[in-house]
Amino acid sequence: MNGLMQQRQLLISDLIEHAASNHSDQEIVSNLGDGNFHRYTWSAARRRSKQVANLIQSLGVSAGQRVATLAWNTHRHLELYYGVAGTGAVLTTVNPRLFAEQIVYILNHSGSTHVFFDVNLARLVAEIAPQCPHIQGFIALCEADQMPDMVVPGLACYESLMAGCSDVYTWPQLDENSASSMCYTSGTTGKPKGVLYSHRSTVLHAMSTCMADSFAISARDSFLLIVPMFHVNGWGVPYSSAMAGAKLVLPGSQLSGENVYSMLRDEKCTVSCGVPTVWMSLLEYAESVDSEQRRRDIVVTRVLSGGSAAPRRIIEKFEEYFGAYLCQAWGMTETSPVVTVNIPLPTHNDLTLDERFDLQMLAGRSLPGTEIAIFDDEGNRLPHDGHTTGQLKVRGPWIARAYYNHEDDAWDANDWFATGDMATLNADGYLKITDRAKDVIKSGGEWISSLDLESVALSHPAIEEAAVIGLRHSHWQERPLLIVVKRKGMDVTADEMLDHMRNNVAKWWLPDDVVFVDSLPHTATGKLYKVPLRKQFESFRFSTDVENA
C-alpha cells in the first residue's frame, strides 16, 4: 500500500522561491573590493536569477548543457547558481586557483559551452581560452565600463546582457534526479574528477545542514560564507541559507584577516565557515585588537571549519577571543560535501573546558541519511571503539555513485564509497580522521598518524604551519620527518620542538628529525600538498639511520 501524499519534485528553484516569498527583505551583501559593497534582498536575487535563466537560454544553452564559472563569492555568482540550474542546465564551478592546465582539462572534460568569469581573472581566461575550442562565449561578471581589454571568443558583458533580459520566467518542473551542478576534485593524484550533483541530492543536503545538530542555519542568522563558491558549492551554504532565509554575506576575494574581521563586525555575522588557514589569519589580526573591543565587535557564536583538521590552538583562541564555538565538519567533493558535524551530546554537558576542546578536535557524527564505517583491507567492518583504525567509507543520498565520464573503483557492490581516509570511530559515532591512506606512516610494522603529529607540532606557540611525511629508514622501513614554518618574530630549535612533542605523543611516534622551511606547499583548496614535499626530501637521510653513520 502506498501513502496518499503529494509527489513534488525537490528542485533548487524552489529554494530561491521560498527565500523570496518568505524572507523577501533579508539581505545579501557582497564585498566587491576597493571598499565597494553590493546589497540587495532575496526577493531581488530571485528576479535577477530569472533574468539569468532568460540570458542563458538566449545564448542557446539548453537543459543538460554545462555552463562554467571562474568566479569568487558575490551576488552575481549566486544568481548563476539559481538561474543556470533552474533551467535544467548544469552549473560547473571551476577553481581559479588550480593550475591552468587543470582548468583547461575541466572545461574541456565537462563540455562547458560558456564561461562566466570575474574580471580580476581576465588574464587567466586569456591564457586558457585558446585551449578550449568548444567554449562559445566568455561573459565578464561586471558593468560595461569595467570590461577587460582582451580578445576571446564571444566576449560579452554580464550586466549589459542582463539589462536586455526579462525577469519574468516560469521555472520548469524538472525531474529531481536531473543534474544541477558539477564540481571537480582538486586533482592532487591524477586528473581532476567530475562529481555531478542532482537537484534532489542538493536539496536534501541543504535540509541536513539546516538541522540544529548540523550547521543550524536559521532566519535569525547572518552567515559569512568564506568557503569559496567554487569549492564544493560553498559547502552548500548558497542553498541552505536560502532554505533558512538567512542573511548571506559574500566576501568576494577579500579574505585577509582584517577583511574577515571587518565583515564579521560590520554585518553582525553570527556564523561563518572556512578552512583553518583563513581562521589563523583572522586570529592573527584579532590579536592586535583590544580584548574588550573584540567582544563588542564580534557577535559570532559558532564557526564551522573543514578542509583539514583545525589545530587545537585555533579552537582555544575562538573561545578566548570571541566566546565562539569552533565546530569541525568533514566531507569531500564526492559527498556534496558535508557528512559529519561535531555537535556535543547531552552526555557532554559536564565536560571541563579542556575536555570540550578535546571533543572539538574530532570531525563529528554523521548526519541523518548518511552512513559511515571503517573497514580493514579485506573489506571487513571494524569496531567503533575509538582506537581501531580502518579505511573510512561512506554512503547516502548526497554521496556520488560514480564520476562524470570516468570509471573508477572507489565504490563497492554495496555502494560504499572509499574516501581514501584512515579513521577511527568511537562508541558515540564521533569520527577522527587519522590520515590520508597515502600519508599514513608505517614504522616497524606499526602505523603512525601524520595528522596527529602535525596537530601536536601546531600546539607550539612558535609554529605557524607543520607537515609530517614518512621517509625511508633502513631499519624501521619508514620514519616521520617534521617540516615546520616558524611564526614571524618567533624562534624555536629542533630539540625544543621534540621536547614539546615528547609529552604529547608516544615515544616511538616522535619524528626522527625536524626541518625548518620558509613556507609549505598547498593545494588549490588550501590543504597541505605533500606530493612536492616527498619529492623535495626524497634524498633526505635521517640522523638516526645507521646507513648514515
C-alpha positions in Angstrom: 0.0 0.0 0.0 1.4 3.4 -1.0 0.9 6.5 1.1 -1.5 9.2 -0.1 1.0 12.0 -0.2 1.6 14.5 -3.0 4.5 13.9 -5.2 6.5 17.1 -5.6 10.0 17.2 -7.0 12.9 18.5 -4.9 14.2 21.4 -7.0 16.8 24.1 -6.5 14.5 26.7 -8.0 12.1 26.1 -5.0 14.8 27.3 -2.6 15.1 30.7 -4.1 11.3 30.9 -4.4 10.9 30.1 -0.7 13.5 32.7 0.3 12.0 35.4 -1.9 8.4 34.6 -0.8 9.0 34.2 2.9 12.2 36.2 3.6 11.9 38.8 0.9 13.6 41.6 2.7 16.5 39.6 4.1 19.8 40.9 2.9 22.5 39.5 0.6 25.7 41.5 0.9 28.7 41.3 -1.4 32.2 42.7 -1.0 33.3 43.7 -4.5 36.7 45.0 -3.4 38.1 48.5 -3.1 35.6 49.4 -0.5 32.6 48.7 -2.7 29.7 46.7 -1.4 26.6 45.5 -3.1 23.4 45.0 -1.2 20.1 43.5 -2.2 17.5 41.1 -0.9 16.4 37.5 -1.6 13.5 38.9 -3.5 15.8 40.9 -5.8 18.0 37.8 -6.1 15.1 35.8 -7.4 14.3 38.5 -10.0 17.9 38.5 -11.2 18.1 34.7 -11.2 15.2 34.7 -13.6 17.0 37.2 -15.8 20.0 34.7 -15.8 17.6 31.9 -16.9 16.4 34.0 -19.8 20.0 35.1 -20.5 21.5 31.6 -20.8 18.6 30.4 -22.9 19.2 33.4 -25.2 22.8 32.1 -25.6 21.4 28.8 -26.8 22.1 26.8 -23.6 19.6 24.0 -23.2 18.8 21.6 -20.4 21.7 19.3 -19.6 24.3 21.5 -21.1 27.1 22.8 -18.9 27.8 26.4 -18.0 31.1 27.1 -16.2 32.1 29.8 -13.7 35.5 31.2 -12.7 34.3 33.4 -10.0 34.5 34.5 -6.4 31.8 34.8 -3.8 29.5 37.5 -5.0 25.8 38.2 -5.7 26.4 37.6 -9.4 27.8 34.1 -8.8 24.8 33.4 -6.5 22.4 34.4 -9.4 24.2 31.9 -11.6 23.7 29.2 -9.0 20.0 29.5 -9.3 19.5 30.9 -12.8 21.5 28.2 -14.5 20.3 25.2 -12.5 16.7 26.4 -12.5 16.5 26.0 -16.3 17.8 22.4 -16.2 21.3 23.3 -17.3 24.3 22.3 -15.2 26.5 24.9 -13.4 30.2 23.8 -13.3 32.1 25.9 -10.8 35.8 25.9 -11.6 38.5 26.6 -9.0 40.7 29.5 -10.4 43.5 28.5 -8.1 44.1 25.3 -10.0 46.9 25.1 -12.5 46.0 26.5 -15.9 46.3 23.0 -17.5 43.9 21.6 -14.9 41.3 24.4 -15.6 41.6 23.7 -19.3 41.1 20.0 -18.7 38.0 20.6 -16.6 36.4 23.0 -19.1 37.0 20.5 -21.9 36.1 17.4 -20.0 32.9 18.9 -18.7 31.9 20.1 -22.2 31.0 23.5 -20.9 29.7 25.9 -23.6 30.1 29.2 -21.8 32.3 30.6 -19.1 31.2 33.4 -16.7 34.3 35.0 -15.1 35.3 37.7 -12.7 37.3 40.5 -14.3 40.3 40.0 -11.9 40.7 36.6 -13.5 40.8 38.1 -17.1 44.5 37.2 -17.5 43.8 33.6 -16.6 40.9 33.5 -19.0 43.0 34.9 -21.9 45.6 32.2 -21.2 43.2 29.3 -21.2 40.8 30.4 -24.0 42.9 29.2 -27.0 43.0 25.7 -25.4 39.2 25.5 -25.0 37.9 25.4 -28.6 34.4 24.3 -27.6 33.7 27.4 -25.5 31.3 29.6 -27.4 31.4 32.6 -25.2 33.2 34.2 -22.2 31.0 36.5 -20.2 32.7 39.0 -17.8 30.8 39.5 -14.5 30.9 43.3 -14.4 29.4 46.5 -15.6 30.1 47.8 -19.2 32.7 50.3 -18.1 34.6 47.6 -16.2 35.1 45.3 -19.3 38.6 43.9 -19.6 40.6 44.6 -22.8 41.1 41.2 -24.2 40.3 39.1 -27.3 38.5 35.8 -26.5 35.6 34.1 -28.3 32.1 35.5 -27.6 33.4 38.1 -25.1 30.3 39.9 -23.5 29.4 42.0 -20.5 27.2 40.3 -17.9 25.3 43.4 -16.9 24.8 44.5 -20.5 23.3 41.1 -21.3 21.2 41.1 -18.1 19.8 44.6 -19.0 18.2 43.1 -22.1 16.6 40.1 -20.3 13.2 39.9 -18.7 12.8 39.0 -15.0 9.6 37.1 -16.0 10.4 33.4 -16.1 8.5 30.2 -15.1 10.8 27.6 -13.6 10.3 24.3 -15.4 9.2 21.3 -13.3 12.3 19.2 -13.8 12.9 15.6 -12.7 14.5 16.0 -9.3 17.2 13.4 -10.3 18.4 15.6 -13.2 21.8 17.1 -12.9 22.1 20.6 -11.3 25.8 21.3 -10.8 29.2 19.8 -11.1 32.4 20.2 -9.1 35.8 18.7 -9.8 38.2 17.2 -7.3 41.4 19.1 -6.9 43.4 16.6 -8.9 46.3 16.1 -6.5 46.5 12.4 -7.5 45.9 12.3 -11.3 43.5 14.4 -13.3 40.5 16.2 -11.6 37.4 14.1 -11.5 33.9 15.5 -12.0 31.2 15.0 -9.4 27.7 15.5 -10.8 25.1 16.6 -8.3 21.4 16.4 -8.7 18.6 18.7 -7.6 17.4 16.0 -5.2 20.8 15.5 -3.6 21.4 19.2 -3.3 18.1 19.9 -1.6 18.5 17.0 0.8 22.0 18.2 1.6 20.6 21.7 2.3 18.0 20.3 4.6 20.6 18.4 6.6 22.9 21.4 7.1 20.0 23.5 8.4 19.3 20.9 11.2 20.0 22.0 14.8 22.7 19.3 15.2 24.4 20.4 12.0 25.1 24.0 10.8 21.9 25.1 12.5 21.2 27.8 9.9 18.1 29.9 10.6 16.4 33.1 9.5 18.0 34.7 12.6 21.5 34.2 11.3 23.8 36.4 9.4 26.1 34.0 7.6 29.6 34.9 6.3 30.4 32.5 3.5 34.2 32.4 3.4 34.4 29.0 1.8 34.7 29.7 -2.0 31.6 29.0 -4.0 33.8 27.0 -6.4 34.8 24.7 -3.5 32.1 22.0 -3.4 29.3 24.6 -3.9 30.4 26.7 -0.9 29.6 23.7 1.3 26.0 24.0 0.1 25.5 27.3 2.0 24.2 29.2 -1.0 21.3 26.7 -0.9 20.9 26.2 2.8 20.9 30.0 3.5 18.0 30.4 1.0 16.2 27.5 2.6 16.5 29.1 6.0 16.1 32.7 4.9 19.3 33.7 6.5 21.2 36.9 5.7 24.1 36.0 3.4 27.4 37.8 3.4 29.7 37.2 0.4 33.3 38.3 0.8 34.4 38.2 -2.8 38.2 37.5 -2.9 38.8 39.7 0.2 40.0 37.1 2.7 42.7 38.8 4.7 42.4 38.6 8.5 41.5 42.3 8.6 38.8 42.0 5.9 37.2 38.9 7.5 37.2 40.7 10.9 35.6 43.8 9.4 32.8 41.8 7.7 32.1 39.8 10.8 31.9 43.0 12.7 30.0 45.3 10.3 27.4 42.7 9.2 26.9 41.3 12.7 27.6 37.8 11.5 26.5 35.1 13.8 28.0 32.1 11.9 30.7 31.6 9.4 32.5 28.8 7.6 36.1 28.4 6.3 39.3 26.4 6.3 41.9 26.6 9.1 44.3 28.9 7.2 41.6 31.6 7.0 40.9 31.3 10.7 44.6 31.6 11.5 44.7 34.9 9.6 41.6 36.2 11.3 43.0 35.3 14.8 46.4 36.9 14.0 44.6 40.1 13.2 42.3 39.8 16.2 45.4 39.6 18.4 46.1 43.3 17.7 42.6 44.3 18.8 41.8 45.1 22.5 40.2 42.1 24.2 37.1 44.1 25.3 36.8 45.6 21.9 36.9 42.2 20.3 33.9 41.0 22.3 31.9 44.2 21.4 32.8 43.9 17.7 32.3 40.2 17.1 29.0 38.5 17.8 29.7 35.2 16.0 28.6 32.3 18.2 29.8 29.4 16.0 32.4 28.9 13.4 32.4 26.0 11.0 35.8 24.6 10.0 36.7 21.9 7.4 39.0 21.0 4.6 41.7 19.9 7.1 41.8 19.4 10.8 41.9 22.7 12.8 44.8 22.9 15.3 43.7 23.0 18.9 45.1 26.5 19.4 42.5 27.8 16.9 39.7 26.2 18.8 41.0 27.7 22.1 41.5 31.2 20.6 38.0 31.4 19.2 36.7 30.6 22.7 39.1 33.1 24.3 38.7 36.0 21.8 35.0 35.8 20.9 33.4 33.2 23.1 32.6 31.3 19.9 32.4 27.5 19.4 34.5 26.2 16.6 32.7 23.2 15.0 34.7 20.9 12.9 33.0 19.1 10.0 34.1 16.5 7.4 33.3 15.8 3.8 34.6 15.7 0.3 33.7 16.8 -3.2 32.2 13.3 -3.7 29.9 13.8 -0.6 28.3 17.2 -1.5 30.3 17.7 0.9 29.0 17.6 4.5 28.8 14.2 6.1 29.8 14.7 9.7 29.4 17.7 12.0 30.8 18.0 15.6 28.0 19.0 17.9 28.1 17.9 21.6 25.7 15.3 23.0 23.8 15.7 26.4 26.4 13.4 27.9 29.0 16.1 27.3 27.2 18.8 29.3 29.5 18.4 32.3 32.8 18.4 30.4 35.5 20.8 31.6 36.6 23.4 29.0 39.8 21.3 28.3 37.7 18.2 27.8 35.4 20.0 25.5 38.4 21.2 23.5 39.4 17.6 23.2 35.9 16.7 21.8 36.1 19.6 19.4 39.2 18.1 17.8 37.1 15.3 16.4 35.3 15.5 13.0 31.9 14.9 14.4 29.0 12.5 13.9 27.3 11.5 10.6 24.2 13.4 9.6 20.8 11.5 9.2 20.6 9.9 5.9 24.4 9.1 5.7 26.3 6.1 6.9 30.0 6.0 7.8 32.0 2.9 8.7 35.6 1.8 8.9 36.9 -1.4 7.2 40.1 -3.4 7.0 42.0 -4.3 3.8 39.7 -7.4 3.3 36.5 -5.3 3.5 35.5 -6.4 7.0 33.9 -3.8 9.2 35.9 -2.7 12.2 34.7 -1.9 15.7 33.7 1.7 16.7 35.9 1.7 19.8 37.8 5.0 19.2 41.1 3.1 18.9 40.9 0.8 15.9 41.9 2.5 12.7 40.5 1.5 9.3 39.6 2.7 5.8 36.8 5.2 6.0 33.8 4.5 3.7 30.5 6.4 3.3 27.2 6.1 1.6 23.9 8.1 1.4 21.6 10.2 -0.8 24.0 13.0 -1.4 27.0 10.8 -1.9 28.3 10.3 -5.5 27.8 6.9 -7.1 30.2 7.5 -10.0 32.5 10.1 -11.5 31.4 12.0 -14.6 32.6 10.3 -17.8 35.1 8.4 -15.7 35.2 4.9 -14.4 36.7 4.3 -11.0 37.0 1.6 -8.4 36.2 3.8 -5.4 32.8 2.2 -4.9 32.0 -1.4 -3.9 28.9 -3.6 -4.7 27.1 -2.2 -1.6 27.5 1.4 -2.7 30.2 2.2 -0.1 32.5 4.9 -1.3 36.1 4.6 -0.3 37.2 8.0 0.8 40.9 7.4 0.9 41.0 8.4 4.6 42.1 6.4 7.5 40.0 6.9 10.6 38.6 5.8 13.9 35.0 5.9 15.2 34.1 5.9 18.9 31.1 4.4 20.6 29.1 7.7 20.2 29.8 7.8 16.5 32.4 10.6 16.5 34.8 10.4 13.6 38.5 11.1 13.9 40.5 11.2 10.6 43.9 9.8 11.4 45.4 10.3 8.0 45.0 10.1 4.3 45.7 6.5 3.3 48.6 7.7 1.2 50.1 9.8 4.0 50.0 7.3 6.9 53.5 6.2 8.0 54.3 2.6 8.7 57.2 2.2 11.0 58.4 -1.2 12.3 55.0 -2.7 11.3 53.0 -0.1 13.3 51.0 2.9 12.0 51.9 6.5 12.8 49.4 9.3 12.1 50.9 12.3 10.4 47.9 14.4 11.2 48.2 13.7 14.9 51.9 14.7 14.8 51.1 17.9 12.9 48.4 18.8 15.4 50.9 18.4 18.3 53.5 20.4 16.5 51.0 23.2 15.8 50.2 23.5 19.5 53.7 25.1 20.0 53.2 28.9 20.0 56.2 29.4 17.7 54.9 27.2 14.9 52.8 28.7 12.0 52.5 25.5 9.9 53.6 21.9 10.1 53.8 18.9 7.8 54.8 15.4 8.6 55.9 12.9 5.9 57.2 9.4 6.0 60.6 8.7 4.5 62.7 5.6 4.1 64.6 4.3 7.0 66.9 1.3 6.7 65.8 -0.3 9.9 62.3 0.9 10.6 61.1 0.9 7.0 59.7 4.4 7.4 60.1 7.2 10.0 58.4 10.6 10.3 60.1 13.8 9.3 58.6 17.0 10.7 58.8 20.1 8.5 57.7 23.3 10.1 57.3 27.0 9.4 58.1 29.4 12.3 55.7 32.2 13.2 57.0 35.6 12.3 59.3 37.1 15.0 59.4 33.8 17.0 62.1 31.2 17.3 62.4 27.5 18.3 65.0 24.8 17.9 64.6 21.3 16.7 65.4 20.0 20.2 62.8 22.3 21.7 60.2 21.1 19.2 60.9 17.4 20.1 60.8 18.2 23.8 57.4 19.9 23.3 56.1 16.9 21.4 57.6 14.3 23.7 54.9 15.0 26.4 52.1 14.5 23.9 52.8 11.5 21.7 54.2 8.0 22.2 58.0 7.9 22.2 58.2 5.8 19.1 56.0 8.3 17.2 58.4 11.2 17.7 59.8 12.5 14.4 63.4 11.5 13.9 64.4 14.9 12.6 62.9 18.4 12.3 63.5 20.7 9.3 62.6 24.4 9.2 61.4 25.9 5.9 60.1 29.3 4.9 56.8 28.0 3.5 54.9 24.8 2.8 53.1 23.9 -0.5 49.3 23.9 -0.6 46.6 22.6 -2.9 44.2 24.9 -4.7 41.7 24.4 -1.8 44.2 25.4 0.8 45.2 21.9 2.1 48.8 20.9 2.7 50.2 19.4 -0.5 52.6 16.6 0.4 53.5 15.3 -3.0 56.1 18.0 -3.7 57.4 17.7 -0.1 58.1 14.0 -0.7 59.9 14.8 -3.9 61.9 17.6 -2.3 63.0 15.4 0.6 63.3 12.1 -1.3 67.1 12.1 -0.8 66.9 13.1 2.9 68.6 10.7 5.3 67.6 10.6 9.0 70.3 11.3 11.6 69.1 8.1 13.3 69.6 5.9 10.2 72.6 3.5 10.7 73.2 3.7 6.9 74.1 7.4 7.5 76.6 6.6 10.2 
